[in-house]
Amino acid sequence: MSECQGHGAIKLESDFLADVWVPCKMCGGDRFDRETLTIEYNGANIADVLRMEVTRARDHFANIPPISRILQIMIDVGLGYIKLGQPA
């Protein structure tokens, strides 16, 4: 686990200015360590998958019906533009 605790960024707090988020130096904003990022499915690692929009992810996981079915529901309700790793 990197110093960002999986967020990909570190919050710099200030008493006088608004908080600022800067990319984590250890993971480069990918949220995972190098060893984890070596694992891929269809040419994409977990960081790549989390950057995918729901529509693209549905196509990427078309051969896995439980995943593609859930992603299709998101598309059907108009959420196809959201990135999978988008913070809530």
PyMOL Python script that loads the backbone (N, CA, C, O; Angstrom):
from pymol import cmd

cmd.read_pdbstr("""\
ATOM      1  N   MET A   1       0.857  -1.175   0.000  1.00  0.00           N
ATOM      2  CA  MET A   1       0.000   0.000   0.000  1.00  0.00           C
ATOM      3  C   MET A   1       0.899   1.232   0.000  1.00  0.00           C
ATOM      4  O   MET A   1       1.911   1.285   0.699  1.00  0.00           O
ATOM      5  N   SER A   2       0.517   2.191  -0.777  1.00  0.00           N
ATOM      6  CA  SER A   2       1.313   3.410  -0.863  1.00  0.00           C
ATOM      7  C   SER A   2       0.922   4.389   0.246  1.00  0.00           C
ATOM      8  O   SER A   2      -0.014   4.150   1.010  1.00  0.00           O
ATOM      9  N   GLU A   3       1.649   5.472   0.311  1.00  0.00           N
ATOM     10  CA  GLU A   3       1.397   6.454   1.368  1.00  0.00           C
ATOM     11  C   GLU A   3       0.031   7.130   1.244  1.00  0.00           C
ATOM     12  O   GLU A   3      -0.439   7.749   2.199  1.00  0.00           O
ATOM     13  N   CYS A   4      -0.609   7.017   0.080  1.00  0.00           N
ATOM     14  CA  CYS A   4      -1.920   7.637  -0.127  1.00  0.00           C
ATOM     15  C   CYS A   4      -3.063   6.749   0.344  1.00  0.00           C
ATOM     16  O   CYS A   4      -4.224   7.152   0.276  1.00  0.00           O
ATOM     17  N   GLN A   5      -2.752   5.541   0.822  1.00  0.00           N
ATOM     18  CA  GLN A   5      -3.760   4.587   1.294  1.00  0.00           C
ATOM     19  C   GLN A   5      -4.756   4.197   0.203  1.00  0.00           C
ATOM     20  O   GLN A   5      -5.919   3.915   0.494  1.00  0.00           O
ATOM     21  N   GLY A   6      -4.300   4.181  -1.060  1.00  0.00           N
ATOM     22  CA  GLY A   6      -5.152   3.764  -2.162  1.00  0.00           C
ATOM     23  C   GLY A   6      -6.000   4.847  -2.785  1.00  0.00           C
ATOM     24  O   GLY A   6      -6.828   4.553  -3.647  1.00  0.00           O
ATOM     25  N   HIS A   7      -5.822   6.088  -2.379  1.00  0.00           N
ATOM     26  CA  HIS A   7      -6.601   7.189  -2.958  1.00  0.00           C
ATOM     27  C   HIS A   7      -5.973   7.728  -4.238  1.00  0.00           C
ATOM     28  O   HIS A   7      -6.666   8.310  -5.072  1.00  0.00           O
ATOM     29  N   GLY A   8      -4.656   7.535  -4.398  1.00  0.00           N
ATOM     30  CA  GLY A   8      -3.964   8.056  -5.573  1.00  0.00           C
ATOM     31  C   GLY A   8      -3.519   9.492  -5.417  1.00  0.00           C
ATOM     32  O   GLY A   8      -2.804  10.021  -6.268  1.00  0.00           O
ATOM     33  N   ALA A   9      -3.935  10.127  -4.337  1.00  0.00           N
ATOM     34  CA  ALA A   9      -3.566  11.516  -4.075  1.00  0.00           C
ATOM     35  C   ALA A   9      -3.487  11.730  -2.566  1.00  0.00           C
ATOM     36  O   ALA A   9      -4.067  10.982  -1.779  1.00  0.00           O
ATOM     37  N   ILE A  10      -2.758  12.762  -2.193  1.00  0.00           N
ATOM     38  CA  ILE A  10      -2.595  13.098  -0.786  1.00  0.00           C
ATOM     39  C   ILE A  10      -3.149  14.496  -0.563  1.00  0.00           C
ATOM     40  O   ILE A  10      -2.874  15.412  -1.339  1.00  0.00           O
ATOM     41  N   LYS A  11      -3.925  14.655   0.492  1.00  0.00           N
ATOM     42  CA  LYS A  11      -4.530  15.954   0.800  1.00  0.00           C
ATOM     43  C   LYS A  11      -3.564  16.782   1.645  1.00  0.00           C
ATOM     44  O   LYS A  11      -3.119  16.360   2.713  1.00  0.00           O
ATOM     45  N   LEU A  12      -3.257  17.966   1.137  1.00  0.00           N
ATOM     46  CA  LEU A  12      -2.438  18.907   1.884  1.00  0.00           C
ATOM     47  C   LEU A  12      -3.379  19.925   2.523  1.00  0.00           C
ATOM     48  O   LEU A  12      -4.056  20.692   1.838  1.00  0.00           O
ATOM     49  N   GLU A  13      -3.400  19.908   3.836  1.00  0.00           N
ATOM     50  CA  GLU A  13      -4.319  20.797   4.553  1.00  0.00           C
ATOM     51  C   GLU A  13      -3.614  22.080   4.964  1.00  0.00           C
ATOM     52  O   GLU A  13      -2.424  22.079   5.280  1.00  0.00           O
ATOM     53  N   SER A  14      -4.359  23.161   4.956  1.00  0.00           N
ATOM     54  CA  SER A  14      -3.838  24.457   5.349  1.00  0.00           C
ATOM     55  C   SER A  14      -4.893  25.186   6.165  1.00  0.00           C
ATOM     56  O   SER A  14      -6.088  25.087   5.886  1.00  0.00           O
ATOM     57  N   ASP A  15      -4.442  25.913   7.170  1.00  0.00           N
ATOM     58  CA  ASP A  15      -5.389  26.675   7.989  1.00  0.00           C
ATOM     59  C   ASP A  15      -5.919  27.908   7.263  1.00  0.00           C
ATOM     60  O   ASP A  15      -7.014  28.387   7.556  1.00  0.00           O
ATOM     61  N   PHE A  16      -5.137  28.416   6.315  1.00  0.00           N
ATOM     62  CA  PHE A  16      -5.486  29.685   5.672  1.00  0.00           C
ATOM     63  C   PHE A  16      -5.981  29.540   4.240  1.00  0.00           C
ATOM     64  O   PHE A  16      -6.618  30.456   3.719  1.00  0.00           O
ATOM     65  N   LEU A  17      -5.707  28.415   3.593  1.00  0.00           N
ATOM     66  CA  LEU A  17      -6.115  28.194   2.203  1.00  0.00           C
ATOM     67  C   LEU A  17      -6.956  26.934   2.105  1.00  0.00           C
ATOM     68  O   LEU A  17      -7.009  26.131   3.037  1.00  0.00           O
ATOM     69  N   ALA A  18      -7.603  26.773   0.982  1.00  0.00           N
ATOM     70  CA  ALA A  18      -8.383  25.556   0.755  1.00  0.00           C
ATOM     71  C   ALA A  18      -7.452  24.352   0.671  1.00  0.00           C
ATOM     72  O   ALA A  18      -6.304  24.474   0.244  1.00  0.00           O
ATOM     73  N   ASP A  19      -7.954  23.187   1.083  1.00  0.00           N
ATOM     74  CA  ASP A  19      -7.170  21.961   0.986  1.00  0.00           C
ATOM     75  C   ASP A  19      -6.850  21.677  -0.474  1.00  0.00           C
ATOM     76  O   ASP A  19      -7.643  21.982  -1.365  1.00  0.00           O
ATOM     77  N   VAL A  20      -5.684  21.093  -0.710  1.00  0.00           N
ATOM     78  CA  VAL A  20      -5.239  20.787  -2.066  1.00  0.00           C
ATOM     79  C   VAL A  20      -4.891  19.306  -2.132  1.00  0.00           C
ATOM     80  O   VAL A  20      -4.248  18.775  -1.227  1.00  0.00           O
ATOM     81  N   TRP A  21      -5.313  18.646  -3.196  1.00  0.00           N
ATOM     82  CA  TRP A  21      -4.967  17.245  -3.418  1.00  0.00           C
ATOM     83  C   TRP A  21      -3.842  17.182  -4.443  1.00  0.00           C
ATOM     84  O   TRP A  21      -3.952  17.768  -5.520  1.00  0.00           O
ATOM     85  N   VAL A  22      -2.765  16.479  -4.119  1.00  0.00           N
ATOM     86  CA  VAL A  22      -1.637  16.316  -5.034  1.00  0.00           C
ATOM     87  C   VAL A  22      -1.446  14.823  -5.293  1.00  0.00           C
ATOM     88  O   VAL A  22      -1.681  14.006  -4.403  1.00  0.00           O
ATOM     89  N   PRO A  23      -1.019  14.459  -6.510  1.00  0.00           N
ATOM     90  CA  PRO A  23      -0.808  13.039  -6.813  1.00  0.00           C
ATOM     91  C   PRO A  23       0.223  12.417  -5.870  1.00  0.00           C
ATOM     92  O   PRO A  23       1.210  13.053  -5.500  1.00  0.00           O
ATOM     93  N   CYS A  24      -0.021  11.192  -5.499  1.00  0.00           N
ATOM     94  CA  CYS A  24       0.887  10.448  -4.625  1.00  0.00           C
ATOM     95  C   CYS A  24       2.198  10.189  -5.365  1.00  0.00           C
ATOM     96  O   CYS A  24       2.190   9.780  -6.526  1.00  0.00           O
ATOM     97  N   LYS A  25       3.310  10.426  -4.696  1.00  0.00           N
ATOM     98  CA  LYS A  25       4.616  10.208  -5.322  1.00  0.00           C
ATOM     99  C   LYS A  25       4.944   8.725  -5.467  1.00  0.00           C
ATOM    100  O   LYS A  25       5.660   8.342  -6.391  1.00  0.00           O
ATOM    101  N   MET A  26       4.436   7.894  -4.576  1.00  0.00           N
ATOM    102  CA  MET A  26       4.751   6.467  -4.626  1.00  0.00           C
ATOM    103  C   MET A  26       4.023   5.740  -5.754  1.00  0.00           C
ATOM    104  O   MET A  26       4.619   4.923  -6.456  1.00  0.00           O
ATOM    105  N   CYS A  27       2.743   6.037  -5.928  1.00  0.00           N
ATOM    106  CA  CYS A  27       1.961   5.304  -6.936  1.00  0.00           C
ATOM    107  C   CYS A  27       1.718   6.116  -8.202  1.00  0.00           C
ATOM    108  O   CYS A  27       1.215   5.577  -9.188  1.00  0.00           O
ATOM    109  N   GLY A  28       2.065   7.397  -8.194  1.00  0.00           N
ATOM    110  CA  GLY A  28       1.861   8.232  -9.371  1.00  0.00           C
ATOM    111  C   GLY A  28       0.398   8.477  -9.693  1.00  0.00           C
ATOM    112  O   GLY A  28       0.067   8.827 -10.826  1.00  0.00           O
ATOM    113  N   GLY A  29      -0.476   8.299  -8.725  1.00  0.00           N
ATOM    114  CA  GLY A  29      -1.905   8.511  -8.946  1.00  0.00           C
ATOM    115  C   GLY A  29      -2.641   7.257  -9.382  1.00  0.00           C
ATOM    116  O   GLY A  29      -3.858   7.296  -9.567  1.00  0.00           O
ATOM    117  N   ASP A  30      -1.925   6.129  -9.553  1.00  0.00           N
ATOM    118  CA  ASP A  30      -2.562   4.889 -10.001  1.00  0.00           C
ATOM    119  C   ASP A  30      -3.249   4.110  -8.890  1.00  0.00           C
ATOM    120  O   ASP A  30      -3.985   3.165  -9.174  1.00  0.00           O
ATOM    121  N   ARG A  31      -3.030   4.481  -7.629  1.00  0.00           N
ATOM    122  CA  ARG A  31      -3.695   3.914  -6.461  1.00  0.00           C
ATOM    123  C   ARG A  31      -3.181   2.541  -6.029  1.00  0.00           C
ATOM    124  O   ARG A  31      -3.590   2.040  -4.982  1.00  0.00           O
ATOM    125  N   PHE A  32      -2.293   1.920  -6.813  1.00  0.00           N
ATOM    126  CA  PHE A  32      -1.788   0.586  -6.499  1.00  0.00           C
ATOM    127  C   PHE A  32      -0.283   0.546  -6.686  1.00  0.00           C
ATOM    128  O   PHE A  32       0.283   1.367  -7.408  1.00  0.00           O
ATOM    129  N   ASP A  33       0.371  -0.423  -6.025  1.00  0.00           N
ATOM    130  CA  ASP A  33       1.816  -0.556  -6.175  1.00  0.00           C
ATOM    131  C   ASP A  33       2.157  -1.227  -7.507  1.00  0.00           C
ATOM    132  O   ASP A  33       1.285  -1.773  -8.182  1.00  0.00           O
ATOM    133  N   ARG A  34       3.427  -1.178  -7.869  1.00  0.00           N
ATOM    134  CA  ARG A  34       3.870  -1.709  -9.172  1.00  0.00           C
ATOM    135  C   ARG A  34       3.551  -3.186  -9.349  1.00  0.00           C
ATOM    136  O   ARG A  34       3.160  -3.617 -10.434  1.00  0.00           O
ATOM    137  N   GLU A  35       3.718  -3.952  -8.294  1.00  0.00           N
ATOM    138  CA  GLU A  35       3.455  -5.391  -8.379  1.00  0.00           C
ATOM    139  C   GLU A  35       1.996  -5.665  -8.746  1.00  0.00           C
ATOM    140  O   GLU A  35       1.716  -6.529  -9.577  1.00  0.00           O
ATOM    141  N   THR A  36       1.087  -4.947  -8.142  1.00  0.00           N
ATOM    142  CA  THR A  36      -0.339  -5.110  -8.432  1.00  0.00           C
ATOM    143  C   THR A  36      -0.638  -4.693  -9.870  1.00  0.00           C
ATOM    144  O   THR A  36      -1.450  -5.329 -10.542  1.00  0.00           O
ATOM    145  N   LEU A  37       0.004  -3.642 -10.342  1.00  0.00           N
ATOM    146  CA  LEU A  37      -0.261  -3.133 -11.692  1.00  0.00           C
ATOM    147  C   LEU A  37       0.280  -4.039 -12.795  1.00  0.00           C
ATOM    148  O   LEU A  37      -0.025  -3.822 -13.967  1.00  0.00           O
ATOM    149  N   THR A  38       1.077  -5.048 -12.444  1.00  0.00           N
ATOM    150  CA  THR A  38       1.572  -5.982 -13.467  1.00  0.00           C
ATOM    151  C   THR A  38       0.508  -6.997 -13.875  1.00  0.00           C
ATOM    152  O   THR A  38       0.634  -7.645 -14.915  1.00  0.00           O
ATOM    153  N   ILE A  39      -0.541  -7.138 -13.061  1.00  0.00           N
ATOM    154  CA  ILE A  39      -1.615  -8.083 -13.370  1.00  0.00           C
ATOM    155  C   ILE A  39      -2.590  -7.406 -14.328  1.00  0.00           C
ATOM    156  O   ILE A  39      -3.085  -6.310 -14.064  1.00  0.00           O
ATOM    157  N   GLU A  40      -2.854  -8.085 -15.447  1.00  0.00           N
ATOM    158  CA  GLU A  40      -3.735  -7.500 -16.465  1.00  0.00           C
ATOM    159  C   GLU A  40      -4.815  -8.477 -16.900  1.00  0.00           C
ATOM    160  O   GLU A  40      -4.649  -9.693 -16.801  1.00  0.00           O
ATOM    161  N   TYR A  41      -5.909  -7.936 -17.377  1.00  0.00           N
ATOM    162  CA  TYR A  41      -6.965  -8.698 -18.022  1.00  0.00           C
ATOM    163  C   TYR A  41      -7.279  -8.003 -19.338  1.00  0.00           C
ATOM    164  O   TYR A  41      -7.617  -6.820 -19.347  1.00  0.00           O
ATOM    165  N   ASN A  42      -7.173  -8.715 -20.437  1.00  0.00           N
ATOM    166  CA  ASN A  42      -7.389  -8.156 -21.778  1.00  0.00           C
ATOM    167  C   ASN A  42      -6.554  -6.897 -22.009  1.00  0.00           C
ATOM    168  O   ASN A  42      -7.019  -5.942 -22.631  1.00  0.00           O
ATOM    169  N   GLY A  43      -5.326  -6.902 -21.507  1.00  0.00           N
ATOM    170  CA  GLY A  43      -4.421  -5.785 -21.757  1.00  0.00           C
ATOM    171  C   GLY A  43      -4.602  -4.572 -20.869  1.00  0.00           C
ATOM    172  O   GLY A  43      -3.991  -3.533 -21.120  1.00  0.00           O
ATOM    173  N   ALA A  44      -5.432  -4.675 -19.827  1.00  0.00           N
ATOM    174  CA  ALA A  44      -5.663  -3.542 -18.930  1.00  0.00           C
ATOM    175  C   ALA A  44      -5.431  -3.963 -17.480  1.00  0.00           C
ATOM    176  O   ALA A  44      -5.937  -4.993 -17.034  1.00  0.00           O
ATOM    177  N   ASN A  45      -4.665  -3.160 -16.755  1.00  0.00           N
ATOM    178  CA  ASN A  45      -4.490  -3.437 -15.329  1.00  0.00           C
ATOM    179  C   ASN A  45      -5.597  -2.730 -14.547  1.00  0.00           C
ATOM    180  O   ASN A  45      -6.448  -2.060 -15.131  1.00  0.00           O
ATOM    181  N   ILE A  46      -5.579  -2.885 -13.226  1.00  0.00           N
ATOM    182  CA  ILE A  46      -6.667  -2.327 -12.410  1.00  0.00           C
ATOM    183  C   ILE A  46      -6.760  -0.808 -12.521  1.00  0.00           C
ATOM    184  O   ILE A  46      -7.860  -0.255 -12.490  1.00  0.00           O
ATOM    185  N   ALA A  47      -5.624  -0.129 -12.650  1.00  0.00           N
ATOM    186  CA  ALA A  47      -5.655   1.335 -12.797  1.00  0.00           C
ATOM    187  C   ALA A  47      -6.315   1.721 -14.120  1.00  0.00           C
ATOM    188  O   ALA A  47      -7.084   2.681 -14.178  1.00  0.00           O
ATOM    189  N   ASP A  48      -6.013   0.970 -15.182  1.00  0.00           N
ATOM    190  CA  ASP A  48      -6.643   1.229 -16.479  1.00  0.00           C
ATOM    191  C   ASP A  48      -8.153   1.003 -16.403  1.00  0.00           C
ATOM    192  O   ASP A  48      -8.931   1.791 -16.942  1.00  0.00           O
ATOM    193  N   VAL A  49      -8.560  -0.067 -15.736  1.00  0.00           N
ATOM    194  CA  VAL A  49      -9.982  -0.380 -15.609  1.00  0.00           C
ATOM    195  C   VAL A  49     -10.705   0.719 -14.832  1.00  0.00           C
ATOM    196  O   VAL A  49     -11.801   1.128 -15.216  1.00  0.00           O
ATOM    197  N   LEU A  50     -10.107   1.195 -13.754  1.00  0.00           N
ATOM    198  CA  LEU A  50     -10.762   2.236 -12.959  1.00  0.00           C
ATOM    199  C   LEU A  50     -10.862   3.563 -13.697  1.00  0.00           C
ATOM    200  O   LEU A  50     -11.686   4.404 -13.339  1.00  0.00           O
ATOM    201  N   ARG A  51     -10.038   3.767 -14.721  1.00  0.00           N
ATOM    202  CA  ARG A  51     -10.131   4.991 -15.536  1.00  0.00           C
ATOM    203  C   ARG A  51     -11.134   4.851 -16.685  1.00  0.00           C
ATOM    204  O   ARG A  51     -11.444   5.830 -17.363  1.00  0.00           O
ATOM    205  N   MET A  52     -11.640   3.633 -16.902  1.00  0.00           N
ATOM    206  CA  MET A  52     -12.600   3.398 -17.989  1.00  0.00           C
ATOM    207  C   MET A  52     -13.971   3.962 -17.646  1.00  0.00           C
ATOM    208  O   MET A  52     -14.409   3.931 -16.496  1.00  0.00           O
ATOM    209  N   GLU A  53     -14.637   4.479 -18.677  1.00  0.00           N
ATOM    210  CA  GLU A  53     -16.044   4.837 -18.526  1.00  0.00           C
ATOM    211  C   GLU A  53     -16.849   3.543 -18.543  1.00  0.00           C
ATOM    212  O   GLU A  53     -16.392   2.533 -19.079  1.00  0.00           O
ATOM    213  N   VAL A  54     -18.032   3.566 -17.965  1.00  0.00           N
ATOM    214  CA  VAL A  54     -18.869   2.380 -17.860  1.00  0.00           C
ATOM    215  C   VAL A  54     -19.112   1.754 -19.231  1.00  0.00           C
ATOM    216  O   VAL A  54     -19.074   0.530 -19.359  1.00  0.00           O
ATOM    217  N   THR A  55     -19.358   2.564 -20.253  1.00  0.00           N
ATOM    218  CA  THR A  55     -19.619   2.043 -21.596  1.00  0.00           C
ATOM    219  C   THR A  55     -18.426   1.252 -22.121  1.00  0.00           C
ATOM    220  O   THR A  55     -18.590   0.160 -22.666  1.00  0.00           O
ATOM    221  N   ARG A  56     -17.238   1.799 -21.956  1.00  0.00           N
ATOM    222  CA  ARG A  56     -16.033   1.096 -22.422  1.00  0.00           C
ATOM    223  C   ARG A  56     -15.782  -0.159 -21.591  1.00  0.00           C
ATOM    224  O   ARG A  56     -15.378  -1.188 -22.133  1.00  0.00           O
ATOM    225  N   ALA A  57     -16.016  -0.084 -20.287  1.00  0.00           N
ATOM    226  CA  ALA A  57     -15.804  -1.230 -19.407  1.00  0.00           C
ATOM    227  C   ALA A  57     -16.748  -2.376 -19.776  1.00  0.00           C
ATOM    228  O   ALA A  57     -16.358  -3.542 -19.730  1.00  0.00           O
ATOM    229  N   ARG A  58     -17.992  -2.044 -20.143  1.00  0.00           N
ATOM    230  CA  ARG A  58     -18.934  -3.091 -20.560  1.00  0.00           C
ATOM    231  C   ARG A  58     -18.393  -3.850 -21.759  1.00  0.00           C
ATOM    232  O   ARG A  58     -18.499  -5.075 -21.818  1.00  0.00           O
ATOM    233  N   ASP A  59     -17.817  -3.135 -22.710  1.00  0.00           N
ATOM    234  CA  ASP A  59     -17.224  -3.795 -23.879  1.00  0.00           C
ATOM    235  C   ASP A  59     -15.992  -4.607 -23.484  1.00  0.00           C
ATOM    236  O   ASP A  59     -15.768  -5.702 -24.002  1.00  0.00           O
ATOM    237  N   HIS A  60     -15.201  -4.066 -22.567  1.00  0.00           N
ATOM    238  CA  HIS A  60     -13.976  -4.735 -22.121  1.00  0.00           C
ATOM    239  C   HIS A  60     -14.296  -6.063 -21.422  1.00  0.00           C
ATOM    240  O   HIS A  60     -13.572  -7.045 -21.584  1.00  0.00           O
ATOM    241  N   PHE A  61     -15.385  -6.084 -20.645  1.00  0.00           N
ATOM    242  CA  PHE A  61     -15.763  -7.277 -19.889  1.00  0.00           C
ATOM    243  C   PHE A  61     -16.944  -8.014 -20.518  1.00  0.00           C
ATOM    244  O   PHE A  61     -17.702  -8.681 -19.814  1.00  0.00           O
ATOM    245  N   ALA A  62     -17.104  -7.899 -21.820  1.00  0.00           N
ATOM    246  CA  ALA A  62     -18.233  -8.520 -22.520  1.00  0.00           C
ATOM    247  C   ALA A  62     -18.277 -10.033 -22.327  1.00  0.00           C
ATOM    248  O   ALA A  62     -19.360 -10.618 -22.351  1.00  0.00           O
ATOM    249  N   ASN A  63     -17.138 -10.674 -22.136  1.00  0.00           N
ATOM    250  CA  ASN A  63     -17.080 -12.134 -21.976  1.00  0.00           C
ATOM    251  C   ASN A  63     -17.358 -12.594 -20.551  1.00  0.00           C
ATOM    252  O   ASN A  63     -17.308 -13.792 -20.269  1.00  0.00           O
ATOM    253  N   ILE A  64     -17.651 -11.659 -19.649  1.00  0.00           N
ATOM    254  CA  ILE A  64     -17.967 -12.007 -18.265  1.00  0.00           C
ATOM    255  C   ILE A  64     -19.382 -11.490 -17.986  1.00  0.00           C
ATOM    256  O   ILE A  64     -19.550 -10.353 -17.545  1.00  0.00           O
ATOM    257  N   PRO A  65     -20.401 -12.323 -18.242  1.00  0.00           N
ATOM    258  CA  PRO A  65     -21.801 -11.886 -18.155  1.00  0.00           C
ATOM    259  C   PRO A  65     -22.201 -11.200 -16.847  1.00  0.00           C
ATOM    260  O   PRO A  65     -22.905 -10.192 -16.911  1.00  0.00           O
ATOM    261  N   PRO A  66     -21.797 -11.680 -15.660  1.00  0.00           N
ATOM    262  CA  PRO A  66     -22.238 -10.963 -14.450  1.00  0.00           C
ATOM    263  C   PRO A  66     -21.749  -9.508 -14.404  1.00  0.00           C
ATOM    264  O   PRO A  66     -22.470  -8.627 -13.937  1.00  0.00           O
ATOM    265  N   ILE A  67     -20.551  -9.263 -14.877  1.00  0.00           N
ATOM    266  CA  ILE A  67     -20.015  -7.901 -14.880  1.00  0.00           C
ATOM    267  C   ILE A  67     -20.672  -7.067 -15.969  1.00  0.00           C
ATOM    268  O   ILE A  67     -21.123  -5.950 -15.716  1.00  0.00           O
ATOM    269  N   SER A  68     -20.727  -7.610 -17.181  1.00  0.00           N
ATOM    270  CA  SER A  68     -21.298  -6.833 -18.294  1.00  0.00           C
ATOM    271  C   SER A  68     -22.778  -6.543 -18.065  1.00  0.00           C
ATOM    272  O   SER A  68     -23.273  -5.507 -18.508  1.00  0.00           O
ATOM    273  N   ARG A  69     -23.490  -7.432 -17.387  1.00  0.00           N
ATOM    274  CA  ARG A  69     -24.919  -7.211 -17.094  1.00  0.00           C
ATOM    275  C   ARG A  69     -25.089  -6.008 -16.152  1.00  0.00           C
ATOM    276  O   ARG A  69     -25.953  -5.160 -16.377  1.00  0.00           O
ATOM    277  N   ILE A  70     -24.274  -5.938 -15.113  1.00  0.00           N
ATOM    278  CA  ILE A  70     -24.361  -4.813 -14.177  1.00  0.00           C
ATOM    279  C   ILE A  70     -23.991  -3.503 -14.871  1.00  0.00           C
ATOM    280  O   ILE A  70     -24.640  -2.478 -14.665  1.00  0.00           O
ATOM    281  N   LEU A  71     -22.943  -3.546 -15.693  1.00  0.00           N
ATOM    282  CA  LEU A  71     -22.531  -2.340 -16.409  1.00  0.00           C
ATOM    283  C   LEU A  71     -23.607  -1.909 -17.407  1.00  0.00           C
ATOM    284  O   LEU A  71     -23.814  -0.713 -17.614  1.00  0.00           O
ATOM    285  N   GLN A  72     -24.292  -2.873 -18.025  1.00  0.00           N
ATOM    286  CA  GLN A  72     -25.370  -2.542 -18.958  1.00  0.00           C
ATOM    287  C   GLN A  72     -26.520  -1.851 -18.234  1.00  0.00           C
ATOM    288  O   GLN A  72     -27.131  -0.934 -18.782  1.00  0.00           O
ATOM    289  N   ILE A  73     -26.817  -2.273 -17.028  1.00  0.00           N
ATOM    290  CA  ILE A  73     -27.869  -1.619 -16.240  1.00  0.00           C
ATOM    291  C   ILE A  73     -27.492  -0.164 -15.994  1.00  0.00           C
ATOM    292  O   ILE A  73     -28.339   0.723 -16.101  1.00  0.00           O
ATOM    293  N   MET A  74     -26.231   0.085 -15.666  1.00  0.00           N
ATOM    294  CA  MET A  74     -25.783   1.462 -15.454  1.00  0.00           C
ATOM    295  C   MET A  74     -25.949   2.293 -16.719  1.00  0.00           C
ATOM    296  O   MET A  74     -26.349   3.456 -16.657  1.00  0.00           O
ATOM    297  N   ILE A  75     -25.640   1.691 -17.868  1.00  0.00           N
ATOM    298  CA  ILE A  75     -25.800   2.388 -19.153  1.00  0.00           C
ATOM    299  C   ILE A  75     -27.286   2.666 -19.402  1.00  0.00           C
ATOM    300  O   ILE A  75     -27.651   3.757 -19.841  1.00  0.00           O
ATOM    301  N   ASP A  76     -28.130   1.688 -19.124  1.00  0.00           N
ATOM    302  CA  ASP A  76     -29.572   1.830 -19.361  1.00  0.00           C
ATOM    303  C   ASP A  76     -30.193   2.975 -18.554  1.00  0.00           C
ATOM    304  O   ASP A  76     -31.162   3.594 -18.996  1.00  0.00           O
ATOM    305  N   VAL A  77     -29.637   3.253 -17.377  1.00  0.00           N
ATOM    306  CA  VAL A  77     -30.182   4.341 -16.562  1.00  0.00           C
ATOM    307  C   VAL A  77     -29.446   5.658 -16.788  1.00  0.00           C
ATOM    308  O   VAL A  77     -29.666   6.630 -16.066  1.00  0.00           O
ATOM    309  N   GLY A  78     -28.568   5.686 -17.799  1.00  0.00           N
ATOM    310  CA  GLY A  78     -27.914   6.929 -18.183  1.00  0.00           C
ATOM    311  C   GLY A  78     -26.589   7.222 -17.500  1.00  0.00           C
ATOM    312  O   GLY A  78     -26.154   8.373 -17.474  1.00  0.00           O
ATOM    313  N   LEU A  79     -25.940   6.210 -16.949  1.00  0.00           N
ATOM    314  CA  LEU A  79     -24.688   6.418 -16.244  1.00  0.00           C
ATOM    315  C   LEU A  79     -23.477   5.879 -17.009  1.00  0.00           C
ATOM    316  O   LEU A  79     -22.440   5.598 -16.407  1.00  0.00           O
ATOM    317  N   GLY A  80     -23.600   5.736 -18.310  1.00  0.00           N
ATOM    318  CA  GLY A  80     -22.516   5.191 -19.113  1.00  0.00           C
ATOM    319  C   GLY A  80     -21.276   6.068 -19.182  1.00  0.00           C
ATOM    320  O   GLY A  80     -20.203   5.590 -19.550  1.00  0.00           O
ATOM    321  N   TYR A  81     -21.406   7.339 -18.836  1.00  0.00           N
ATOM    322  CA  TYR A  81     -20.301   8.286 -18.907  1.00  0.00           C
ATOM    323  C   TYR A  81     -19.420   8.267 -17.665  1.00  0.00           C
ATOM    324  O   TYR A  81     -18.303   8.785 -17.703  1.00  0.00           O
ATOM    325  N   ILE A  82     -19.886   7.690 -16.575  1.00  0.00           N
ATOM    326  CA  ILE A  82     -19.144   7.705 -15.311  1.00  0.00           C
ATOM    327  C   ILE A  82     -17.937   6.778 -15.394  1.00  0.00           C
ATOM    328  O   ILE A  82     -18.022   5.694 -15.971  1.00  0.00           O
ATOM    329  N   LYS A  83     -16.827   7.198 -14.824  1.00  0.00           N
ATOM    330  CA  LYS A  83     -15.644   6.346 -14.758  1.00  0.00           C
ATOM    331  C   LYS A  83     -15.804   5.395 -13.576  1.00  0.00           C
ATOM    332  O   LYS A  83     -16.340   5.771 -12.534  1.00  0.00           O
ATOM    333  N   LEU A  84     -15.338   4.171 -13.745  1.00  0.00           N
ATOM    334  CA  LEU A  84     -15.509   3.157 -12.705  1.00  0.00           C
ATOM    335  C   LEU A  84     -14.851   3.554 -11.392  1.00  0.00           C
ATOM    336  O   LEU A  84     -15.387   3.257 -10.324  1.00  0.00           O
ATOM    337  N   GLY A  85     -13.715   4.212 -11.445  1.00  0.00           N
ATOM    338  CA  GLY A  85     -13.013   4.591 -10.233  1.00  0.00           C
ATOM    339  C   GLY A  85     -13.310   5.993  -9.744  1.00  0.00           C
ATOM    340  O   GLY A  85     -12.574   6.535  -8.919  1.00  0.00           O
ATOM    341  N   GLN A  86     -14.378   6.583 -10.244  1.00  0.00           N
ATOM    342  CA  GLN A  86     -14.730   7.950  -9.857  1.00  0.00           C
ATOM    343  C   GLN A  86     -15.062   7.997  -8.367  1.00  0.00           C
ATOM    344  O   GLN A  86     -15.870   7.206  -7.880  1.00  0.00           O
ATOM    345  N   PRO A  87     -14.439   8.924  -7.648  1.00  0.00           N
ATOM    346  CA  PRO A  87     -14.746   9.028  -6.214  1.00  0.00           C
ATOM    347  C   PRO A  87     -16.194   9.432  -5.986  1.00  0.00           C
ATOM    348  O   PRO A  87     -16.770  10.208  -6.748  1.00  0.00           O
ATOM    349  N   ALA A  88     -16.763   8.893  -4.926  1.00  0.00           N
ATOM    350  CA  ALA A  88     -18.154   9.201  -4.617  1.00  0.00           C
ATOM    351  C   ALA A  88     -18.246  10.450  -3.754  1.00  0.00           C
ATOM    352  O   ALA A  88     -19.345  10.869  -3.390  1.00  0.00           O
TER     353      ALA A  88
END
""", "prot")
cmd.dss("prot")
cmd.show_as("cartoon", "prot")
cmd.util.cbc("prot")
cmd.orient("prot")
